Structures are given as structure tokens and as C-alpha cells.
Amino acid sequence: MLFNKPKIKMRDKIKDHCAIFGVTSDDLGFSVSKLLYQGLIALQHRGQESTGISILKTGGKIITYKKSGLVSKVLESKILSQYWGNVGIGHNRYATTGAIGYKSTDYMQPFHFKNNEIEFSMAFNGTIANFDDIKKKMDDMGRVFITDTDTEVIAQLIGSIALGTEDWPEVLTLASRLLDGSYSLILMTPEGDIYAMRDPLGFKPLCIGELKNPRRNIYFVASESCAIDVVGGTLIRDVKPGEIIHLSHQKDIHSENVIKSNRTALCQFEFVYFARPDSIIDGVSVAEARLRLGAYLAKNDPILRDPEIRENAIVVPVPDSGRSVAVGYAKEAKLPYVEGMMKNRYVHRTFIMPGQAKRKLAVKEKLNPIKSVVFDKDIILLDDSIVRGTTTQQIVSLLREKGGAKRVHLRVSCPPIISPCYMGIDFPTKDELIAGRFQELYGENFLEEIRRTIGADTLLYQTVEDLTQAIGKDKNKLCLACLTGDYQLKSVKKLAELEKSIVRSRI
């Protein structure tokens, strides 16, 4: 969650920041801890570093438990059995590797804020671009911070605003007007209310659902609809950009306020990579969007007009993220879809390993070509994105040298990533992005230089136009900053210009 983060180890796969999930029931004797567990398990893909829950116990006391590790390890049955309450929120965290103190529980969520004036628990997904400015102002007011995260800055800001009014929708509305960033946020009060808020541009997804039976009414708020499906709930709708939703076992579920914006900026990577395929985000099926991404690549692929290649070609995904787009490509191209690489699921997070030699060895341990399938074939290799390029280069090399592939044609469902993200995605700096660096170095020929460096026989990226068509949303409804360098947040534009000048000076 750090915005002004220290230089981190370069990584080959992008990482999002966190998942949030909230539950409230009108049955005071019902415990929501098991539902929190199930919802967080469904959202594990959004963060694997730590998990935590806050439960409202009888009498209005908030109890919080959080720890490093996966949901299944942190929230064991022994732990869940101790946490009773009919209202609760949960959080999965992806921490920036190398950030000071990221393993401390102070940096984990939910963030339980309590002083002699106010108490609440908060879970947050995103990045506040102007959190340094807000923190300085809070310092001037005498506030004392225990972490260097934007999460605590938000909590301190909310706590300070709440001193002037007891109306939570008003507090959150005022906070939203001061926060320049991308975020989805849920907040639980000692009175048993859950408030959910999405930033005015709608960078991060957030949705609400319900589960009703004759015994009780249960309401949910989640980063993705797949979590609502898993707990047996029904998706009601997405939280609108700038909207504040109130979940209450006394007043049911209702909208409190909507801060309107001239445009929206939902992160396009939700559809390319982040979200689970069974999720629906702002009315769009993630699975269907990925199939269309593959189909558009096939429609524009010149090699499919070559009879020699078509006769010898198979469509192979990079597991696991390339599967959906590969299916869409194969169907449109009328070519066989083949699992040409075996993935060892017990080798994790090769992207954070220090040193090129270790990372290269880790890729070989994690992926292995199926020689009987790929030998002497034209491999049309589908992947979701290329960030730094190192892992992609090694996969191409494995298919050719170890698998015996005749040729490797790399197809990428996301357009070239030329600019870093300042809205909550752990992208490297511009000079660590292969497309960003090569565009500065080689100009119009940068794609050919990427192909040559990676070692593919041919390379085809998705176009921005086809990306937006596949998602089914206009450009002014999506955040495409990492693809275009056009940032929507005022605080980010200045930082992006500074980063750009630094890269040029290095080159």
C-alpha cells in the first residue's frame, strides 16, 4: 500500500493490491466468520501476503485478527471458532516486497482505528496519490502515525473528520473529496454498520449482494462478484463510482450518496489479468471479455494467412493466465488448443527472487514444455501481458530448446505497457518496463526490438482499440494510463512527468 515506495526487486508479473469483503446479518445470534473465510478464499488471487478479519461482538466491541499467510493458514477453524458476531469485514493483502515493516501486523488489514474519541475498522484496496500531502497536514494537526501507509492516512483523516460530525455518510463524502487516488473501501462501526465507498473514477471494482431466507437477511460487499457467488449470495449490482453504500441489519442495504465525475476509469487490467474469470465487473463478464481478447488477436494476425504455418500450428497458453485468451484465439482461428506446458503449482512467486540466475532457474522449475506436444510445431503462444520480459524470454527459450518447437509466435492480449502505474498496481518504473524503455530507445521500431530480445519468431500485441472493444467499454470509461501515459489523477500527472524525465536522463 506504499505510494512513495522504495526501489523494489524487478518482477515479471504484475501484482494488484488487496481484496475486501464485508458481511452483515440481521440475526444477532448468527456468526459471519465462516462467510468471511469463504469470501476471502474466493478473493485470494488479489492478495497472498496476509489476511485478516474484524468482527463486531455482542455489546459493540470490535475484535480484529490478522496475520501473514494465505487465508486457509491464517483463518483456521480454531481461530474462526473464537470469533462470533453478526457483522464483520475482511481483507487479503498484497504487500510491496521490500517495503519497511510490511510483515508487521501494523501494516496489515483490516486497520482497526481506536482512540479516546472514535473507533472503527477499515479495509482498503488501492493507492492514494496525494497521501504525502494529507499526511503532512495531519502531522501539523498533531496526529501521530505508526506506519508509512496510505491506509493509516485514510484512517486518521476519517477519524479527524468524524470529530465534527457523527453522520458517517457525511464523513466519508468529505474524505472522498480530499483523497486523490484509486480505492475501494469498507468501514465497520461499533454500532454494527458497514459503509462501502468506491472512488469517483471507479478505478477499483466493488459490488454488493444478498442472501435471504426465512431465518435471516445477509448482505455482502466484495471486491469481486465471485466472492458473493461462493457464499451462496445473489449479486445485486456494482457500487457506482463515487457511491457510498450503507449495509445495516436495521435499515437493510441502500445508497447514501454519489459523488459524480465527468468520466470513469475502471482499471482495464481487471479484465486482462486480475479478476477471476467467473466475476462480473460493472456489468461485463470477465470470462467473455478474455475470450473476445483472444478472438480479436486472431482476427488481426497475419500469420494465419500463411498456409504453411496454419497447417503446422497449435495454440498454447502460458499457464495459467493465458488460458482464456488462448481459447478465444483458437476458436476464432479454427486451430487446435493444446496445453503445451506443464506448471508446477508448488513453486511460487519466482518474480521476487533476487538475481537473474536464480529467477532463470526458478522458471525452469516452475514450467516445463510437453515435448510430445510441441516438438516441431509452430507454437502460437498466448500470454496476458509482458512487463519486464525476462520470464517471457525464458518461456520462449524453453519451448524451442527443450521442447523442440519449430517456431514460437508470441501473442499478447494486452497492448504494450509503456508507463508505470500509480493507481495501485505494482508496476516497475518506466525504465524497468521493456516496452517503455525500448520505446524511448528505438522509437517506432521498439516492437521489433522486443521481439528480437525475447527471441520469438513473430510478436503481436493487442491494440488499444481492440482491447476496449473486447471489454465493451469506451476509452473514457477505462483507465489506460499504463498503455498510453495519460493519467487521470492530478497528483499523478506531476509524478509521471518527473519519472519520464528521469528515464530520459538515464538513457
N, C-alpha and C positions, 0 to 999 in steps of 0.2 A: 504494500500500500504506500510505499515511499515515492514521492514525486521527484524531489531532488535527491535521487538515489546515487550511491557511489558507483563507480565503474564495476560492472559485473562480468562474470565469465561469459564469453560469447556462446550463444546457443543456436542450435539448428532448427528448433521448433518453437513456434510462438506459444506464449502462455498467457492465459487470461487471469484475472484476479477475482476469485471468490464466487460463492453461491450463497443465497439467503433463502430461508424458509420459515414461515410462521404458521401457527395453528391456534385457533380459539374455539372452545366448545361452550354451549350454554348449559351443559350438565356439570355442575360443580363437583360431582363425585367422579367424573371421568378424567383419566390422566392421559395427556397428549404426548408423553415421552416416546412411546413406541412409534407414533406417527412422525414425530420429528426425526427419529432414526431412519425410518423408511424414506422420508423425503430427502434427507441429506445423502443417503446411499444413492438415490437416483440422480443426485447432482454432484456426485463425487468427481466427475470429469472436469468440473470447473475449478477444483482446488484440492490438492492432496497433501498439503504440508501440515495442516492442523484442522481440528473440528471442535465445535463447542455448542452448548445449548444454555439458554436461560429459561427457567420455569418459574411461574408465579404460584407459590404455595398458598395454602389457606391462610387468610389473615393479611394478604397483600405483600408478603415478603418475596423479593426476587432472589433466586438462588442460581448461580452460574457455575458451570463446569466446562473446562476447555483444556485441550492437551494436544501435543504434537502427534501426528499419525493419521491414518485412514479412519473413516467413520466406524468401520467394523471393529477396529482395535481400541479406539477411544471410548466409544459408547457401547461397551459390553453389557450383557444382561445384568451383571452385578451392579453396574453403575446405574443403568436405567431403572432398576427396581427401587432405587433410593430417591428418585426424583418424581414426585407426584404433583400434579397441578393441571388445571383445565385450560391454561393459556401458556404458550411458550414460543420462543424463536430459536433458530439455529443458524449455523454458519460453517461453511467449508472455506478454507483459506489456501491461496497460493501465495507464498512469500517470496519476495525478491531475494534470490540467493546472494549472500554476501552482505545483506543489509545487517547493520549492527543490531544485535538483540532480537533477531527475527524468531529465535527459538524460545524466547521468554514468553510466559503467559500474558504479560502486559501487552504484547503485540498481537495476541490472538483475539478472536472474536467469538461470541458477542462481547461488545465493550460495555461493561457494567459500570455506569457512572453513578456515583453517590457522594454527596457531601451533606453538610448540615442544612441545606436548603431544598434539595431536589434529588430524586432517584429515578433512573430509567435504565433499560438495557437496549443496546442498539447493534444491529448487524448491517454491514455496508459492503457494496460491491462497486468499485470504480476508482477514480482518481480526481482529486480536487486540484486544479491547476494553480489557483491563487491561494493555496493553503499557507504559504510562507507569509504573504501579506496579512492574512487573517490572524495567523499565529503571533505576528509582531504586535498587532493591535490588542490581542488578548494578553500578551505579556505586559503591555502598557497598563492594562487594567488590573494587573497583579495576579493573573492566573498562573498556576504552577503546572508544568507538563512533566509527565513521567516517561513519555515515549516521543519519537520523532515521526509520528504517523499522521496522515491527514484524517484518519479515523478519530483520533483523540481531539484533533482540532474541531471537527464537526461536533463532537460531544460537548466540548467546552463552549462552543458557540451556542448550541441549543440550550445548554444549561444557563448561560448568561441571558439569553433572550427570555427564557422562562421565568426569570426573576420579575419581569414586568407584566406578565400575563399568565393566567392559568389555563388559557384556551390553547390546546395543543395544535389544532389546525392553524391558528394564527402564528404560533411559534415556528412551525415548520414552513409556513409560507414566507415568513420573514427570513428564515435561514436560507431558503432556496434562492431568494433574491440576492443574497450575499455570496453564495457559492458559485464559482465559475468552474464547472467540471462535468464529468460524466459519472452518474451514480444511480443506483437503485438502493433504497434504504428502508429498513423496517425498524420500528421502535416500539418497545413494550413498556407500559407504565404500571406502577403498583396498584392502580385501580382496575387492572385487567383489560386495558385497551391495547390494541395493536394498530399502529399507524404505518402505512406504506407510502413511500414517496418515490417518484421517478423524475429524473432531471428534465427540465423544459425541452431539451432537444431529443430526449429519449435514446441516448446512446446505449444504455444497458436495458435488457429485457426485464419485464416484471409482469406477472399475471396473477389473477385471483380465481379461486374455485370454491366449491362447496360439496358437502356430503351430508345429506339429510335422511333421517329415518324417524320412526315414531318415538324413539327414545331421546334423540338429541339432534341438534343442528351444529355442524362443524364447518368452519370457514378456513380457507388456506390462502396464503400469499407465497409465491415462489418465483425464483429466477427463471424457471422454465416450466412449461406445462407438463412435461414428462413426470415431474415430481407429484403433481396433482393426480395424474393417471395412476401412478404406482400405489398411492394411498387409497385408491378407490373413489376419488372425488371426480367431480364434473367441472370442466373448465367453464368459467363464466365469461371472462374476457381478459384482455390485456389491460394493464394500468396505462392510461393515456400519458404521453409526455407532459410533464409538469403537473400531474394529478396527485392529490393526496387522498388516499383511501383509508377509511376507518373500519376496522374489524372489531366488533363488540358483541359479547354474548347477551347484551341488553338491547342494543339497537341494530343487531344483525350487521350487514355489510353495506356501506354506502360511500359515495363520493363526497368529500368535504370541500374541495377546491381544485381548480385547474388553472395553472399559470400558463397562458398561451404564448406560443412563439410563432414567428413567421415561417419557420421551416422545422423539420425534424432531422435527426442524424443518427439513426439506428446503425450500429456497427455492422458492416457487411460481413465481417468475419464470423458472425454468429451463424450465418448460412454456409459459409465456406468450410468452417472448421470447428468452432467452439461447441455449438449446441448439439445435443443428442438428436439423431435423425427423427425420433418419434415425437419431438417437440413441435409446437405451432407457435410462431412468434409474430405478433402483430398481424395475425390472420394468414400467415404464409407457412405452409408445411415445409419444414427443413429438409425432409427426405425428398420431396418432389422438387425443391429448388436445386438440390445437388444432382438429381437425375437430369434436370434441364441444363445445368452447367456442363455436364458431360456431353449431352446432345449437341449443344452449341459448339463445343470444341470439335466434334466430329464433322459438323456441317461446314466448318471453315478449314478443315485440314487438307492441305494439298496432296499429302502422300496417299490419301485414299483414292486418288485418281490414277495412281501408278499400279497397273495390273500385276506387276511382279511382286510388289510389296503386299498388295491385298491378298494375293494367293498364299503368302507365307506368314501373314501377320496374326498375332494374338494380342488381346488386350489384357494387360496385367496391372493390378493396383499395387501401390505401395501400402502395405498393411499398417494400421487399419484405416487410416484417414482417407485413403484414395479409393476405397471400395465403391461408395455410392456413385461418385462421378464416373468411375470406370464402367459401372453397369449402364449408366446413361449413354456413355460413349459407345460401348459395344452394341447396344440396341440400335442406336441411330446408324452406326457404321455397318451393321449386319456382319459383325466379326465375332469370333468366339471369345467369351470372357473366361480367363483362366487364372487360378491362384498360382502364380509362378514363384512366389517367395514364401518361405516359412518364417513365422515370427516366434521367437522365444519370449513368452509373456512373463517370464520370471527375471528378465533383465530390464531394469527400469532406469529412466532419466539419464540416458547417455549424454544428453546435451550439456549437463553440468559438470562432466568430468574434466579435470584440468589436464591440459596438454594434448597436442594433436595426436600423438602416438596412442595414448590411452583411449581417446574418442574413436580413433580408427579401429582399434581392437574391439571396442565395445559394440560397434556397428556390426562387425563380423560375428560377434557372439549373439547378437540380437536377431539378425536377419541372415537367411541362407537361401540361395536360389534352388529351386527344384529342377535339377539338371535335365531330367527326362522330359520335362515340360517345355523348357525354354531353349534347349540346345538347337542351334542352327535356325532359330526363328527370328523374324522381325518383331521385336518386342515394342508394343506401344504402351509405354509406362505412364500410368496416371497417378499424379500426386496433387494434394490440395494447394500447396504453396512452396515457394523457395525463399528462405530467409537469408541465411548466410551461405548456403550452397555446399558446405562440406559433406554433410550426410548424403545429399543427393549425388554428389560426385562419387562417393564410395559405393552407393547402391548401383549406379550405372556400371562402375568397375566390376562389382561382384557379378552382375548379370552377364557381362561379357567375358571376363577372365575365368570365373569359377563356374558359371552356368553354361558358357559356350554359346551365348546368343550371337546371332549373325549381325544384327544391328539393334540399337536401342533408340527409340524415338520418344523423347520426353514430352508429355503433355500436362500442363499445369492449369488447374481450374480457377486460380486467382491470377489477376494481372500482376505485372512486376511490382514488387514492394520497393518503392524508391525513397520513402520518407519514414522516419521513426514515428511511433505512436506516443502521444502524451495524454491519452484518454483512458488509460487503464490496461493496456496490453503491454506485455513485457517484450517489446521490440528492442533490438540493439540500436545503437546510434547509427546515423546515416552511413558513416564510413565502414560500418560492420555489415551493412546490408549489401549483398552482392550486386543487386540491381541499382541501388542508389549510388554506390561507389563507381560502378562501371559506367553508369550514365554520365557522371561527371568526367570520367577519364576518356571515354570513347565516343561520347555524343550519340549520333544516330546509329552507330554500329554496335551499341552496347549489348544488344540481344545476341548477336553473333559471337561476341567475346564471352558471354555467359555460357553459350552452347559449347564453345571450344574448351573453356575452363572445366566445365562439368564433365565433358567427354562424351556427350550424347551425339548421335549421328544427325538428328534433327531436334529442334526445340520449338514448341508452340505454346504461347501463353494465351489465356483468356483475354478478351478485350474488355474494357470498362463498360462499353455499351452492352455487350452480351451478358456481362455479369449482372447489370441492373435489370435486364430483361428476364434473365433466369430467376432472379429473386422476385421480380414482379413489382418493383417499386422504382419510382422516378429518382433521379440523382439527388434532387433536393429533399428526399426522404431518408437518405442514407449518409453515413459517414464514410467517405472515400479518401480521407486525408493521407493515409499511408500509400495510396496509389497515385495521388495527384499532387500532394503537398499543399492542398487547400484546406486550412484548418478553420473550424467554425468558432472556436473559443478565443476571446480576445487575449486572455493571458497566455495562450499557447502560441499565437502568431509571433509574438516577440521572441519567444524561446526558439521557435523553429528557424527564424531568421538568423539568430545567433549561432545555432547549430550548423546551419548551411554555410555561414562564413568560416566557421572553424574547419569544416570538411575541406573547403576550397583551399584554405591556407595549408592544410596537410598535404593535399595533392599537388 
